[in-house]
Amino acid sequence: MPKYALQYIPTKTLNFQLWKNYVKSIKISPYIKLGHGQSVGSTSRYIYELANWNHSKKLRSNELLQIDKKDMQVKRIWTFAVSNGKRENNCYFLNADVIDDNIMLALFHSKFNHRFEIWKITRTGNSFKVKEAATTDGDLISNSSQVQGFTYSVAHKCYYFAFNDYLFKIDAKGNLANYYHFNAKREVEGLASYKSKIYIAMNKRAEVFDSNMAK
């Protein structure tokens, strides 16, 4: 796993003029309402933010925000609900991977069924179709840790889940294909994939790794 070179913004030498040069490349969005869990993804033109609407009086729903990269303004907000049974058991998602402008894969942990459900969410205009794409046989980890990273590898047609310093590889049907332990006393804070590689964001200290360990 090659380590990227760290880039620090200078603190003692960061005067106002230097700060203005830095922020020329930064675009800021307006305030965005988010739920407790949220996932962000990007396509060539848009940023997508998936948030659970957990303060609503209605049954659990999810909000999908479409943000234009040109001006960072919210262009669309959609609300949709996903259920695998009774409506009161609607699931909201703490992790999702944006595949393209029409498709997302979202992860839900069913504590009652002791499994993870992966849902394929397809948007056509303002309409949504959802389909359960895969389920795991079990909770994968026994200490009730929250998933800290989720991504789908298009190249290898498999999913990756991260819990603290563990990484699980799940095949297209939801079966456990392999798992890895970093044993580095550090936590994974995010996962992404591109072509044959996966990218892993680690915490304390903050670093990003890339890896070809998809086999």
QUINOR-V121512 format. One record per residue. N is the residue number from 0. RES is the residue in one small letter. SS is DSSP state (a for helix, b for strand, c for the rest). PSI is psi in whole degrees, -180 to 180 (999 if undefined). NEAR is the number of other C-alpha atoms within 8 Angstrom. Layout:
n=[N & N]
res=[RES & RES]
ss=[SS & SS]
psi=[PSI & PSI]
near=[NEAR & NEAR]
This chain:
n=[0 & 1 & 2 & 3 & 4 & 5 & 6 & 7 & 8 & 9 & 10 & 11 & 12 & 13 & 14 & 15 & 16 & 17 & 18 & 19 & 20 & 21 & 22 & 23 & 24 & 25 & 26 & 27 & 28 & 29 & 30 & 31 & 32 & 33 & 34 & 35 & 36 & 37 & 38 & 39 & 40 & 41 & 42 & 43 & 44 & 45 & 46 & 47 & 48 & 49 & 50 & 51 & 52 & 53 & 54 & 55 & 56 & 57 & 58 & 59 & 60 & 61 & 62 & 63 & 64 & 65 & 66 & 67 & 68 & 69 & 70 & 71 & 72 & 73 & 74 & 75 & 76 & 77 & 78 & 79 & 80 & 81 & 82 & 83 & 84 & 85 & 86 & 87 & 88 & 89 & 90 & 91 & 92 & 93 & 94 & 95 & 96 & 97 & 98 & 99 & 100 & 101 & 102 & 103 & 104 & 105 & 106 & 107 & 108 & 109 & 110 & 111 & 112 & 113 & 114 & 115 & 116 & 117 & 118 & 119 & 120 & 121 & 122 & 123 & 124 & 125 & 126 & 127 & 128 & 129 & 130 & 131 & 132 & 133 & 134 & 135 & 136 & 137 & 138 & 139 & 140 & 141 & 142 & 143 & 144 & 145 & 146 & 147 & 148 & 149 & 150 & 151 & 152 & 153 & 154 & 155 & 156 & 157 & 158 & 159 & 160 & 161 & 162 & 163 & 164 & 165 & 166 & 167 & 168 & 169 & 170 & 171 & 172 & 173 & 174 & 175 & 176 & 177 & 178 & 179 & 180 & 181 & 182 & 183 & 184 & 185 & 186 & 187 & 188 & 189 & 190 & 191 & 192 & 193 & 194 & 195 & 196 & 197 & 198 & 199 & 200 & 201 & 202 & 203 & 204 & 205 & 206 & 207 & 208 & 209 & 210 & 211 & 212 & 213 & 214]
res=[m & p & k & y & a & l & q & y & i & p & t & k & t & l & n & f & q & l & w & k & n & y & v & k & s & i & k & i & s & p & y & i & k & l & g & h & g & q & s & v & g & s & t & s & r & y & i & y & e & l & a & n & w & n & h & s & k & k & l & r & s & n & e & l & l & q & i & d & k & k & d & m & q & v & k & r & i & w & t & f & a & v & s & n & g & k & r & e & n & n & c & y & f & l & n & a & d & v & i & d & d & n & i & m & l & a & l & f & h & s & k & f & n & h & r & f & e & i & w & k & i & t & r & t & g & n & s & f & k & v & k & e & a & a & t & t & d & g & d & l & i & s & n & s & s & q & v & q & g & f & t & y & s & v & a & h & k & c & y & y & f & a & f & n & d & y & l & f & k & i & d & a & k & g & n & l & a & n & y & y & h & f & n & a & k & r & e & v & e & g & l & a & s & y & k & s & k & i & y & i & a & m & n & k & r & a & e & v & f & d & s & n & m & a & k]
ss=[c & c & b & c & c & c & c & c & c & c & c & c & c & c & c & a & a & a & a & a & a & a & a & c & c & c & c & c & c & c & c & c & c & c & c & c & c & b & b & b & b & b & c & c & c & b & b & b & b & b & b & b & c & c & c & c & c & c & c & c & c & b & b & b & b & b & b & b & c & c & c & c & c & b & b & b & b & b & b & b & c & b & c & c & c & c & a & a & a & c & b & c & c & c & b & b & b & b & c & c & c & c & b & b & b & b & b & b & b & b & c & c & c & c & b & b & b & b & b & b & b & b & b & b & c & c & b & b & b & b & b & b & b & b & b & c & c & c & c & c & c & c & c & c & c & c & c & c & b & b & b & b & b & c & c & c & c & b & b & b & b & b & b & c & c & b & b & b & b & b & b & c & c & c & c & b & b & b & b & b & b & c & c & c & c & c & b & b & b & b & b & b & b & b & c & c & b & b & b & b & b & b & b & c & c & c & b & b & b & b & b & c & c & c & c]
psi=[102 & 145 & 133 & 149 & 135 & 143 & 111 & 137 & 125 & 142 & -47 & -31 & 9 & 86 & 176 & -42 & -41 & -39 & -42 & -35 & -38 & -46 & -6 & -29 & 6 & 130 & 139 & 132 & 165 & 172 & 137 & 129 & 127 & 156 & -169 & -39 & 145 & 153 & 145 & 141 & 168 & 142 & -171 & -31 & -31 & 155 & 137 & 132 & 121 & 121 & 144 & 140 & 68 & 2 & 3 & 147 & -16 & 175 & 155 & 126 & 168 & 148 & 137 & 120 & 132 & 119 & 128 & 127 & -26 & -43 & 1 & 22 & 145 & 122 & -42 & 150 & 122 & 148 & 132 & 158 & 148 & 131 & 144 & 53 & -129 & 147 & -30 & -11 & 19 & 143 & 143 & 158 & 132 & -12 & 139 & 157 & 122 & 119 & -48 & -167 & -9 & -14 & 134 & 152 & 126 & 147 & 133 & 133 & 116 & 104 & -34 & -43 & -4 & 59 & 164 & 136 & 131 & 121 & 134 & 121 & 116 & 126 & 131 & 105 & -119 & 13 & 145 & 140 & 136 & 146 & 134 & 115 & -33 & 157 & 146 & 158 & 84 & 175 & -6 & -41 & 147 & -2 & 19 & 24 & 144 & 148 & 128 & 5 & 142 & 131 & 159 & 129 & 109 & -37 & -39 & 0 & 53 & 166 & 154 & 132 & 143 & 133 & 117 & -114 & 25 & 143 & 125 & 135 & 124 & 130 & 179 & -23 & -5 & 4 & 145 & 117 & -35 & 167 & 158 & 145 & 122 & -28 & 42 & 7 & 40 & 161 & 142 & 133 & -4 & 150 & 148 & 161 & 149 & 123 & -125 & -2 & 155 & 150 & 133 & 122 & 126 & 158 & 142 & 84 & 165 & 119 & 157 & 130 & 153 & 157 & 148 & 15 & 54 & -8 & 999]
near=[5 & 6 & 8 & 7 & 4 & 5 & 4 & 4 & 5 & 6 & 5 & 4 & 5 & 9 & 6 & 6 & 6 & 8 & 9 & 8 & 8 & 8 & 7 & 6 & 6 & 6 & 6 & 5 & 9 & 7 & 4 & 5 & 4 & 9 & 10 & 8 & 10 & 13 & 11 & 11 & 9 & 10 & 9 & 4 & 8 & 11 & 12 & 12 & 12 & 13 & 15 & 16 & 12 & 8 & 5 & 8 & 4 & 5 & 8 & 14 & 16 & 13 & 12 & 11 & 12 & 12 & 13 & 12 & 9 & 5 & 7 & 11 & 9 & 11 & 8 & 7 & 9 & 8 & 8 & 8 & 10 & 9 & 9 & 7 & 6 & 7 & 7 & 6 & 9 & 14 & 11 & 12 & 14 & 12 & 13 & 14 & 13 & 13 & 8 & 8 & 7 & 8 & 11 & 12 & 13 & 12 & 13 & 13 & 8 & 9 & 6 & 4 & 5 & 10 & 13 & 13 & 13 & 12 & 13 & 12 & 12 & 10 & 10 & 7 & 4 & 6 & 6 & 9 & 7 & 9 & 7 & 9 & 10 & 10 & 12 & 12 & 10 & 7 & 9 & 7 & 7 & 6 & 4 & 5 & 8 & 5 & 10 & 11 & 13 & 16 & 12 & 12 & 14 & 8 & 6 & 7 & 9 & 11 & 12 & 14 & 13 & 15 & 14 & 11 & 13 & 11 & 11 & 12 & 13 & 14 & 11 & 10 & 8 & 10 & 10 & 10 & 8 & 7 & 9 & 7 & 7 & 7 & 6 & 5 & 6 & 10 & 10 & 16 & 11 & 11 & 14 & 10 & 11 & 9 & 7 & 10 & 11 & 14 & 12 & 12 & 12 & 14 & 10 & 7 & 5 & 7 & 11 & 10 & 12 & 11 & 10 & 8 & 6 & 9 & 3]
